[in-house]
Amino acid sequence: MKQIIYTLTLALVGASGLVFANHEPANETSKKSISKPLTIAEKNAALKKWEASPDGVMFKKWEASPAGQKVYAAEAKIRKNIGAFSNMEAIVTSLSLPAGSRLGFGIMVKINGEDYILSFGPEKSGNNILNTNTEFEQLHNLKVKDKIIIRSHSVSHAPKYSYPIVAGDYVEQDHKIIYKRALRQGGC
């Protein structure tokens, strides 16, 4: 009996030794998955490759078109305010985004005579017991021609849209904050 237990124990130790010998440590795998940053030459090569692709060609044509130039000019008008995260006075021009938009919840506004998409991102459902969204509740109460004060950290563009896209980070109406983007938790 002792001999059988000894043989089984020895076989188990041998098998586990083989398993652990072929197993890579977890920290080595994580090191392999982290790639080193691209050099400037590699970045330029990747950019040239993308510009030669059908999407890159289409984007370059859009940039050179009157529509693309109009979007860039409108972005330039608010670039200083975006960089300083300072107040911009806006007038609500539409309570919905252009047809086919995939930006989530947003409204159209006019700032300094130019039209912009003010995007807040996707609406989350089920935030409370009644399954209603309270995050954008006060924004849903806005009306066309309402004057609001907005602040944003970023403005972007896409060939699909004829207007610059301003990220809605802060909205104030009649000296009352009606929306303030929550800071990300647990991130960098």
Secondary structure, DSSP 8 states (H G I E B T S, - for coil): -HHHHHHHHHHHHHHHHHHHHH---HHHHHHHHS-----HHHHHHHHHHHHHSHHHHHHHHHHHSHHHHHHHHHHHHHHHHHHHT--EEEEEEESS--TT--SBEEEEEEETTEEEEEEEE---S--STT----TTHHHHT--TT-EEEEE-S-EE--TT-SS-EEE--EEEETTEEEEE----SS--
